[in-house]
Amino acid sequence: MNALTLPFPSGRGDRRSGFLHFVTSFVDGIREGLALAARYETLASKSDSELARLGLRREQIPQAALAGRGRG
């Protein structure tokens, strides 16, 4: 089972800056997720020989996408 943890404002300090930090972190997370998905799709669309030129095998695509490899 997976759980999603969101950085909700704690209520301490300035409420506006806490909310702004929450929104900024949330948007950054979305951007990161979209970039990860794009890297995965780019690698998954390559042929086995193209992946081999990058030093990858098809089963290594998820790890390579997480590591930020194969942006070409």
Gaussian input, Z-matrix of N, CA and C with variables (Angstrom, degrees):
# hf/3-21g

backbone

0 1
 N
 C     1     B1
 C     2     B2     1     A1
 N     3     B3     2     A2     1     D1
 C     4     B4     3     A3     2     D2
 C     5     B5     4     A4     3     D3
 N     6     B6     5     A5     4     D4
 C     7     B7     6     A6     5     D5
 C     8     B8     7     A7     6     D6
 N     9     B9     8     A8     7     D7
 C    10    B10     9     A9     8     D8
 C    11    B11    10    A10     9     D9
 N    12    B12    11    A11    10    D10
 C    13    B13    12    A12    11    D11
 C    14    B14    13    A13    12    D12
 N    15    B15    14    A14    13    D13
 C    16    B16    15    A15    14    D14
 C    17    B17    16    A16    15    D15
 N    18    B18    17    A17    16    D16
 C    19    B19    18    A18    17    D17
 C    20    B20    19    A19    18    D18
 N    21    B21    20    A20    19    D19
 C    22    B22    21    A21    20    D20
 C    23    B23    22    A22    21    D21
 N    24    B24    23    A23    22    D22
 C    25    B25    24    A24    23    D23
 C    26    B26    25    A25    24    D24
 N    27    B27    26    A26    25    D25
 C    28    B28    27    A27    26    D26
 C    29    B29    28    A28    27    D27
 N    30    B30    29    A29    28    D28
 C    31    B31    30    A30    29    D29
 C    32    B32    31    A31    30    D30
 N    33    B33    32    A32    31    D31
 C    34    B34    33    A33    32    D32
 C    35    B35    34    A34    33    D33
 N    36    B36    35    A35    34    D34
 C    37    B37    36    A36    35    D35
 C    38    B38    37    A37    36    D36
 N    39    B39    38    A38    37    D37
 C    40    B40    39    A39    38    D38
 C    41    B41    40    A40    39    D39
 N    42    B42    41    A41    40    D40
 C    43    B43    42    A42    41    D41
 C    44    B44    43    A43    42    D42
 N    45    B45    44    A44    43    D43
 C    46    B46    45    A45    44    D44
 C    47    B47    46    A46    45    D45
 N    48    B48    47    A47    46    D46
 C    49    B49    48    A48    47    D47
 C    50    B50    49    A49    48    D48
 N    51    B51    50    A50    49    D49
 C    52    B52    51    A51    50    D50
 C    53    B53    52    A52    51    D51
 N    54    B54    53    A53    52    D52
 C    55    B55    54    A54    53    D53
 C    56    B56    55    A55    54    D54
 N    57    B57    56    A56    55    D55
 C    58    B58    57    A57    56    D56
 C    59    B59    58    A58    57    D57
 N    60    B60    59    A59    58    D58
 C    61    B61    60    A60    59    D59
 C    62    B62    61    A61    60    D60
 N    63    B63    62    A62    61    D61
 C    64    B64    63    A63    62    D62
 C    65    B65    64    A64    63    D63
 N    66    B66    65    A65    64    D64
 C    67    B67    66    A66    65    D65
 C    68    B68    67    A67    66    D66
 N    69    B69    68    A68    67    D67
 C    70    B70    69    A69    68    D68
 C    71    B71    70    A70    69    D69
 N    72    B72    71    A71    70    D70
 C    73    B73    72    A72    71    D71
 C    74    B74    73    A73    72    D72
 N    75    B75    74    A74    73    D73
 C    76    B76    75    A75    74    D74
 C    77    B77    76    A76    75    D75
 N    78    B78    77    A77    76    D76
 C    79    B79    78    A78    77    D77
 C    80    B80    79    A79    78    D78
 N    81    B81    80    A80    79    D79
 C    82    B82    81    A81    80    D80
 C    83    B83    82    A82    81    D81
 N    84    B84    83    A83    82    D82
 C    85    B85    84    A84    83    D83
 C    86    B86    85    A85    84    D84
 N    87    B87    86    A86    85    D85
 C    88    B88    87    A87    86    D86
 C    89    B89    88    A88    87    D87
 N    90    B90    89    A89    88    D88
 C    91    B91    90    A90    89    D89
 C    92    B92    91    A91    90    D90
 N    93    B93    92    A92    91    D91
 C    94    B94    93    A93    92    D92
 C    95    B95    94    A94    93    D93
 N    96    B96    95    A95    94    D94
 C    97    B97    96    A96    95    D95
 C    98    B98    97    A97    96    D96
 N    99    B99    98    A98    97    D97
 C   100   B100    99    A99    98    D98
 C   101   B101   100   A100    99    D99
 N   102   B102   101   A101   100   D100
 C   103   B103   102   A102   101   D101
 C   104   B104   103   A103   102   D102
 N   105   B105   104   A104   103   D103
 C   106   B106   105   A105   104   D104
 C   107   B107   106   A106   105   D105
 N   108   B108   107   A107   106   D106
 C   109   B109   108   A108   107   D107
 C   110   B110   109   A109   108   D108
 N   111   B111   110   A110   109   D109
 C   112   B112   111   A111   110   D110
 C   113   B113   112   A112   111   D111
 N   114   B114   113   A113   112   D112
 C   115   B115   114   A114   113   D113
 C   116   B116   115   A115   114   D114
 N   117   B117   116   A116   115   D115
 C   118   B118   117   A117   116   D116
 C   119   B119   118   A118   117   D117
 N   120   B120   119   A119   118   D118
 C   121   B121   120   A120   119   D119
 C   122   B122   121   A121   120   D120
 N   123   B123   122   A122   121   D121
 C   124   B124   123   A123   122   D122
 C   125   B125   124   A124   123   D123
 N   126   B126   125   A125   124   D124
 C   127   B127   126   A126   125   D125
 C   128   B128   127   A127   126   D126
 N   129   B129   128   A128   127   D127
 C   130   B130   129   A129   128   D128
 C   131   B131   130   A130   129   D129
 N   132   B132   131   A131   130   D130
 C   133   B133   132   A132   131   D131
 C   134   B134   133   A133   132   D132
 N   135   B135   134   A134   133   D133
 C   136   B136   135   A135   134   D134
 C   137   B137   136   A136   135   D135
 N   138   B138   137   A137   136   D136
 C   139   B139   138   A138   137   D137
 C   140   B140   139   A139   138   D138
 N   141   B141   140   A140   139   D139
 C   142   B142   141   A141   140   D140
 C   143   B143   142   A142   141   D141
 N   144   B144   143   A143   142   D142
 C   145   B145   144   A144   143   D143
 C   146   B146   145   A145   144   D144
 N   147   B147   146   A146   145   D145
 C   148   B148   147   A147   146   D146
 C   149   B149   148   A148   147   D147
 N   150   B150   149   A149   148   D148
 C   151   B151   150   A150   149   D149
 C   152   B152   151   A151   150   D150
 N   153   B153   152   A152   151   D151
 C   154   B154   153   A153   152   D152
 C   155   B155   154   A154   153   D153
 N   156   B156   155   A155   154   D154
 C   157   B157   156   A156   155   D155
 C   158   B158   157   A157   156   D156
 N   159   B159   158   A158   157   D157
 C   160   B160   159   A159   158   D158
 C   161   B161   160   A160   159   D159
 N   162   B162   161   A161   160   D160
 C   163   B163   162   A162   161   D161
 C   164   B164   163   A163   162   D162
 N   165   B165   164   A164   163   D163
 C   166   B166   165   A165   164   D164
 C   167   B167   166   A166   165   D165
 N   168   B168   167   A167   166   D166
 C   169   B169   168   A168   167   D167
 C   170   B170   169   A169   168   D168
 N   171   B171   170   A170   169   D169
 C   172   B172   171   A171   170   D170
 C   173   B173   172   A172   171   D171
 N   174   B174   173   A173   172   D172
 C   175   B175   174   A174   173   D173
 C   176   B176   175   A175   174   D174
 N   177   B177   176   A176   175   D175
 C   178   B178   177   A177   176   D176
 C   179   B179   178   A178   177   D177
 N   180   B180   179   A179   178   D178
 C   181   B181   180   A180   179   D179
 C   182   B182   181   A181   180   D180
 N   183   B183   182   A182   181   D181
 C   184   B184   183   A183   182   D182
 C   185   B185   184   A184   183   D183
 N   186   B186   185   A185   184   D184
 C   187   B187   186   A186   185   D185
 C   188   B188   187   A187   186   D186
 N   189   B189   188   A188   187   D187
 C   190   B190   189   A189   188   D188
 C   191   B191   190   A190   189   D189
 N   192   B192   191   A191   190   D190
 C   193   B193   192   A192   191   D191
 C   194   B194   193   A193   192   D192
 N   195   B195   194   A194   193   D193
 C   196   B196   195   A195   194   D194
 C   197   B197   196   A196   195   D195
 N   198   B198   197   A197   196   D196
 C   199   B199   198   A198   197   D197
 C   200   B200   199   A199   198   D198
 N   201   B201   200   A200   199   D199
 C   202   B202   201   A201   200   D200
 C   203   B203   202   A202   201   D201
 N   204   B204   203   A203   202   D202
 C   205   B205   204   A204   203   D203
 C   206   B206   205   A205   204   D204
 N   207   B207   206   A206   205   D205
 C   208   B208   207   A207   206   D206
 C   209   B209   208   A208   207   D207
 N   210   B210   209   A209   208   D208
 C   211   B211   210   A210   209   D209
 C   212   B212   211   A211   210   D210
 N   213   B213   212   A212   211   D211
 C   214   B214   213   A213   212   D212
 C   215   B215   214   A214   213   D213

   B1=1.4553
   B2=1.5251
   B3=1.3171
   B4=1.4529
   B5=1.5151
   B6=1.3173
   B7=1.4539
   B8=1.5106
   B9=1.3146
   B10=1.4473
   B11=1.5133
   B12=1.3090
   B13=1.4587
   B14=1.5160
   B15=1.3042
   B16=1.4518
   B17=1.5222
   B18=1.3295
   B19=1.4740
   B20=1.5241
   B21=1.3333
   B22=1.4510
   B23=1.5236
   B24=1.3252
   B25=1.4716
   B26=1.5265
   B27=1.3118
   B28=1.4629
   B29=1.5183
   B30=1.3250
   B31=1.4518
   B32=1.5162
   B33=1.3372
   B34=1.4611
   B35=1.5168
   B36=1.3154
   B37=1.4524
   B38=1.5172
   B39=1.3120
   B40=1.4568
   B41=1.5245
   B42=1.3018
   B43=1.4711
   B44=1.5249
   B45=1.3307
   B46=1.4609
   B47=1.5201
   B48=1.3167
   B49=1.4696
   B50=1.5288
   B51=1.3226
   B52=1.4561
   B53=1.5148
   B54=1.3239
   B55=1.4592
   B56=1.5235
   B57=1.3365
   B58=1.4566
   B59=1.5263
   B60=1.3175
   B61=1.4630
   B62=1.5264
   B63=1.3103
   B64=1.4618
   B65=1.5215
   B66=1.3242
   B67=1.4692
   B68=1.5239
   B69=1.3286
   B70=1.4627
   B71=1.5219
   B72=1.3085
   B73=1.4627
   B74=1.5247
   B75=1.3087
   B76=1.4595
   B77=1.5305
   B78=1.3328
   B79=1.4677
   B80=1.5294
   B81=1.3262
   B82=1.4670
   B83=1.5245
   B84=1.3172
   B85=1.4630
   B86=1.5144
   B87=1.3246
   B88=1.4622
   B89=1.5214
   B90=1.3467
   B91=1.4722
   B92=1.5214
   B93=1.3159
   B94=1.4611
   B95=1.5368
   B96=1.3104
   B97=1.4611
   B98=1.5218
   B99=1.3233
   B100=1.4634
   B101=1.5296
   B102=1.3325
   B103=1.4645
   B104=1.5254
   B105=1.3228
   B106=1.4627
   B107=1.5271
   B108=1.3225
   B109=1.4638
   B110=1.5257
   B111=1.3247
   B112=1.4685
   B113=1.5272
   B114=1.3493
   B115=1.4697
   B116=1.5184
   B117=1.3255
   B118=1.4655
   B119=1.5242
   B120=1.3166
   B121=1.4672
   B122=1.5270
   B123=1.3359
   B124=1.4604
   B125=1.5167
   B126=1.3225
   B127=1.4601
   B128=1.5268
   B129=1.3196
   B130=1.4623
   B131=1.5295
   B132=1.3285
   B133=1.4591
   B134=1.5270
   B135=1.3296
   B136=1.4650
   B137=1.5266
   B138=1.3180
   B139=1.4628
   B140=1.5326
   B141=1.3214
   B142=1.4613
   B143=1.5219
   B144=1.3337
   B145=1.4655
   B146=1.5326
   B147=1.3316
   B148=1.4707
   B149=1.5252
   B150=1.3182
   B151=1.4690
   B152=1.5241
   B153=1.3371
   B154=1.4660
   B155=1.5183
   B156=1.3325
   B157=1.4703
   B158=1.5168
   B159=1.3228
   B160=1.4658
   B161=1.5283
   B162=1.3237
   B163=1.4574
   B164=1.5198
   B165=1.3288
   B166=1.4645
   B167=1.5201
   B168=1.3183
   B169=1.4594
   B170=1.5295
   B171=1.3107
   B172=1.4679
   B173=1.5361
   B174=1.3291
   B175=1.4745
   B176=1.5279
   B177=1.3228
   B178=1.4698
   B179=1.5293
   B180=1.3161
   B181=1.4655
   B182=1.5384
   B183=1.3286
   B184=1.4759
   B185=1.5353
   B186=1.3270
   B187=1.4616
   B188=1.5222
   B189=1.3314
   B190=1.4704
   B191=1.5377
   B192=1.3233
   B193=1.4580
   B194=1.5235
   B195=1.3248
   B196=1.4709
   B197=1.5246
   B198=1.3323
   B199=1.4590
   B200=1.5337
   B201=1.3318
   B202=1.4596
   B203=1.5138
   B204=1.3313
   B205=1.4677
   B206=1.5097
   B207=1.3439
   B208=1.4573
   B209=1.5012
   B210=1.3104
   B211=1.4738
   B212=1.5227
   B213=1.3075
   B214=1.4448
   B215=1.4813
   A1=108.37
   A2=116.18
   A3=121.41
   A4=110.00
   A5=114.90
   A6=120.39
   A7=108.84
   A8=117.08
   A9=123.22
   A10=107.12
   A11=116.20
   A12=121.14
   A13=108.59
   A14=116.81
   A15=121.75
   A16=109.65
   A17=116.71
   A18=119.61
   A19=111.73
   A20=117.62
   A21=120.55
   A22=110.94
   A23=116.03
   A24=118.93
   A25=110.65
   A26=115.86
   A27=120.24
   A28=113.03
   A29=117.62
   A30=119.28
   A31=112.60
   A32=117.13
   A33=120.34
   A34=109.08
   A35=117.05
   A36=120.64
   A37=112.04
   A38=114.64
   A39=121.21
   A40=109.61
   A41=116.49
   A42=120.83
   A43=112.10
   A44=116.56
   A45=118.80
   A46=111.26
   A47=117.79
   A48=119.37
   A49=110.23
   A50=118.28
   A51=121.27
   A52=111.65
   A53=116.12
   A54=120.48
   A55=110.28
   A56=116.89
   A57=120.82
   A58=110.54
   A59=117.08
   A60=120.91
   A61=110.39
   A62=117.30
   A63=121.50
   A64=110.81
   A65=117.10
   A66=121.19
   A67=110.40
   A68=117.26
   A69=121.43
   A70=110.73
   A71=117.70
   A72=121.67
   A73=111.14
   A74=116.43
   A75=121.25
   A76=110.69
   A77=117.17
   A78=121.57
   A79=110.16
   A80=117.72
   A81=120.81
   A82=110.82
   A83=117.33
   A84=121.54
   A85=112.36
   A86=116.15
   A87=120.18
   A88=110.16
   A89=116.68
   A90=120.60
   A91=111.14
   A92=116.02
   A93=120.67
   A94=110.85
   A95=116.23
   A96=120.36
   A97=112.49
   A98=116.72
   A99=120.54
   A100=111.13
   A101=117.24
   A102=120.64
   A103=110.31
   A104=116.89
   A105=121.43
   A106=110.50
   A107=117.18
   A108=121.41
   A109=110.71
   A110=117.17
   A111=120.36
   A112=111.10
   A113=117.21
   A114=119.80
   A115=110.85
   A116=116.90
   A117=120.67
   A118=110.53
   A119=117.22
   A120=121.19
   A121=111.27
   A122=117.16
   A123=120.65
   A124=110.61
   A125=116.87
   A126=120.29
   A127=111.47
   A128=117.53
   A129=121.27
   A130=111.61
   A131=117.08
   A132=119.77
   A133=112.89
   A134=117.21
   A135=120.81
   A136=110.87
   A137=115.41
   A138=120.80
   A139=108.97
   A140=115.90
   A141=119.93
   A142=111.66
   A143=117.69
   A144=119.91
   A145=111.15
   A146=117.49
   A147=120.23
   A148=110.57
   A149=115.80
   A150=119.26
   A151=110.70
   A152=116.79
   A153=120.58
   A154=110.72
   A155=117.82
   A156=120.70
   A157=111.80
   A158=116.27
   A159=120.84
   A160=111.67
   A161=116.22
   A162=120.69
   A163=113.08
   A164=116.22
   A165=120.57
   A166=111.37
   A167=114.81
   A168=122.50
   A169=106.80
   A170=115.83
   A171=120.47
   A172=112.17
   A173=117.59
   A174=119.57
   A175=112.86
   A176=117.88
   A177=121.41
   A178=112.66
   A179=117.57
   A180=120.95
   A181=112.69
   A182=120.49
   A183=118.22
   A184=113.36
   A185=116.88
   A186=119.73
   A187=111.07
   A188=116.83
   A189=120.51
   A190=110.62
   A191=117.00
   A192=120.06
   A193=110.21
   A194=116.92
   A195=120.13
   A196=112.16
   A197=116.24
   A198=120.84
   A199=112.20
   A200=117.14
   A201=120.59
   A202=113.17
   A203=118.15
   A204=121.76
   A205=110.92
   A206=114.18
   A207=120.40
   A208=114.87
   A209=117.13
   A210=120.55
   A211=111.26
   A212=117.45
   A213=116.39
   A214=113.76
   D1=136.19
   D2=179.01
   D3=-103.86
   D4=151.75
   D5=177.74
   D6=-127.56
   D7=144.07
   D8=177.06
   D9=-107.33
   D10=124.27
   D11=179.43
   D12=-110.28
   D13=124.71
   D14=178.85
   D15=-109.45
   D16=139.82
   D17=-178.64
   D18=-82.40
   D19=74.87
   D20=-179.69
   D21=-68.06
   D22=146.32
   D23=177.67
   D24=-58.54
   D25=141.65
   D26=-174.92
   D27=-83.71
   D28=-14.98
   D29=-178.62
   D30=92.58
   D31=-7.02
   D32=178.34
   D33=-89.85
   D34=147.51
   D35=175.98
   D36=76.13
   D37=-157.99
   D38=-178.70
   D39=-71.61
   D40=121.76
   D41=-176.72
   D42=-65.08
   D43=-37.14
   D44=-178.49
   D45=-66.58
   D46=-43.15
   D47=-179.58
   D48=-69.52
   D49=-32.57
   D50=176.04
   D51=-65.68
   D52=-42.59
   D53=178.56
   D54=-67.90
   D55=-41.39
   D56=178.82
   D57=-61.89
   D58=-40.67
   D59=177.11
   D60=-63.27
   D61=-41.41
   D62=178.05
   D63=-61.03
   D64=-48.67
   D65=-178.57
   D66=-63.75
   D67=-43.81
   D68=179.17
   D69=-61.30
   D70=-45.00
   D71=178.75
   D72=-63.98
   D73=-40.52
   D74=179.63
   D75=-63.31
   D76=-46.92
   D77=179.75
   D78=-65.11
   D79=-40.39
   D80=176.61
   D81=-60.20
   D82=-39.53
   D83=177.99
   D84=-64.65
   D85=-39.97
   D86=177.36
   D87=-64.15
   D88=-45.25
   D89=178.67
   D90=-59.37
   D91=-44.53
   D92=179.97
   D93=-62.09
   D94=-42.45
   D95=178.37
   D96=-63.72
   D97=-41.05
   D98=178.24
   D99=-66.20
   D100=-39.69
   D101=178.07
   D102=-64.95
   D103=-40.92
   D104=177.60
   D105=-61.69
   D106=-45.34
   D107=179.42
   D108=-62.80
   D109=-39.62
   D110=179.34
   D111=-66.12
   D112=-41.90
   D113=176.89
   D114=-62.06
   D115=-42.69
   D116=179.13
   D117=-61.65
   D118=-48.58
   D119=-178.74
   D120=-62.00
   D121=-39.69
   D122=178.39
   D123=-61.65
   D124=-45.68
   D125=179.98
   D126=-69.26
   D127=-41.01
   D128=-177.19
   D129=-65.70
   D130=-26.47
   D131=-178.87
   D132=-81.59
   D133=-9.18
   D134=179.70
   D135=-78.77
   D136=153.21
   D137=175.75
   D138=-75.61
   D139=166.61
   D140=178.57
   D141=-61.47
   D142=-36.13
   D143=179.32
   D144=-70.23
   D145=-35.95
   D146=176.13
   D147=-65.85
   D148=-41.12
   D149=176.95
   D150=-63.16
   D151=-40.94
   D152=179.57
   D153=-61.06
   D154=-37.36
   D155=176.89
   D156=-63.67
   D157=-27.30
   D158=176.36
   D159=-86.83
   D160=-2.10
   D161=-178.88
   D162=79.99
   D163=27.11
   D164=-177.16
   D165=-124.01
   D166=153.98
   D167=168.38
   D168=-110.93
   D169=157.36
   D170=-175.61
   D171=-54.34
   D172=-38.58
   D173=-178.72
   D174=-71.09
   D175=-9.46
   D176=178.50
   D177=-93.91
   D178=-1.42
   D179=-176.90
   D180=-57.26
   D181=-47.30
   D182=-179.65
   D183=-58.85
   D184=-43.24
   D185=179.80
   D186=-67.15
   D187=-39.24
   D188=179.42
   D189=-66.00
   D190=-39.02
   D191=178.61
   D192=-64.75
   D193=-42.17
   D194=177.95
   D195=-64.40
   D196=-35.51
   D197=-179.34
   D198=-80.08
   D199=-10.43
   D200=179.12
   D201=85.37
   D202=15.42
   D203=179.58
   D204=-84.00
   D205=160.73
   D206=171.08
   D207=75.58
   D208=41.21
   D209=-179.53
   D210=-87.70
   D211=41.81
   D212=-178.40
   D213=-146.95

